[in-house]
Amino acid sequence: MDILEENPYAAAVNSNRLSSACSRCFVQKDHVPVSRCMKCKAIYYCSSACQKGDWKIHKKECEWLSAIHPFTPNQAVRLIARLLIRRKKGDSSKVTAFNG
């Protein structure tokens, strides 16, 4: 029985799991295949729906990650970037799909 469940304001996949987990819903590659963002080549998604759902935040992140490719910042840096992007956009909505 769930007492309380809250979706994160911002989240980032652990660096050692970047290529094996969806950056939107966090489903693991062993459950469904994940595809890499063709522009930044750093972030992965399990479906086009997850990629489209994350675009509002990933658009700016993608520009930044593309500029520094092939280097990919660690999880903490990517999380801070996502927090700052959401904050700047004034976005207070929640993630719609968390834990699959």
HUDASUL-V572938 format. One record per residue. RES is the residue in one small letter. SS is DSSP state (@ for helix, = for strand, . for the rest). BURIAL is I if it has 9 or more other C-alpha atoms within 8 Angstrom, else O. D_FIRST is the distance of its C-alpha to the first C-alpha in whole Angstrom. Layout:
RES,SS,BURIAL,D_FIRST ; RES,SS,BURIAL,D_FIRST
This chain:
m,.,O,0 ; d,.,O,4 ; i,.,O,6 ; l,.,O,9 ; e,.,O,11 ; e,.,O,15 ; n,.,O,17 ; p,.,O,20 ; y,.,I,23 ; a,.,I,25 ; a,.,O,25 ; a,.,I,27 ; v,.,I,27 ; n,.,O,28 ; s,@,O,31 ; n,@,O,31 ; r,@,O,29 ; l,@,I,31 ; s,@,I,32 ; s,@,I,29 ; a,=,I,26 ; c,.,I,26 ; s,.,I,27 ; r,.,I,25 ; c,.,I,22 ; f,.,I,22 ; v,.,I,22 ; q,=,I,24 ; k,.,I,27 ; d,.,O,27 ; h,.,O,24 ; v,.,O,27 ; p,.,O,30 ; v,.,I,30 ; s,=,O,34 ; r,=,I,35 ; c,.,I,36 ; m,.,O,40 ; k,.,O,41 ; c,.,I,40 ; k,.,I,39 ; a,.,I,36 ; i,.,I,33 ; y,=,I,31 ; y,=,I,29 ; c,.,I,28 ; s,.,O,29 ; s,@,O,32 ; a,@,O,29 ; c,@,I,27 ; q,@,I,31 ; k,@,O,32 ; g,@,O,28 ; d,@,I,29 ; w,@,O,33 ; k,@,O,33 ; i,@,I,32 ; h,@,I,34 ; k,@,O,37 ; k,@,O,38 ; e,@,I,36 ; c,@,I,38 ; e,@,I,41 ; w,@,O,41 ; l,@,I,40 ; s,@,I,43 ; a,@,O,45 ; i,@,O,44 ; h,.,I,44 ; p,.,O,44 ; f,.,O,42 ; t,.,O,39 ; p,.,O,37 ; n,.,O,35 ; q,@,I,31 ; a,@,O,32 ; v,@,O,35 ; r,@,I,33 ; l,@,I,30 ; i,@,O,32 ; a,@,I,34 ; r,@,I,31 ; l,@,I,31 ; l,@,O,34 ; i,@,I,34 ; r,@,I,32 ; r,@,I,33 ; k,@,O,36 ; k,@,O,35 ; g,.,O,34 ; d,.,O,30 ; s,.,O,27 ; s,.,O,25 ; k,.,O,22 ; v,.,I,22 ; t,.,O,20 ; a,.,O,19 ; f,.,I,17 ; n,.,O,16 ; g,.,O,17
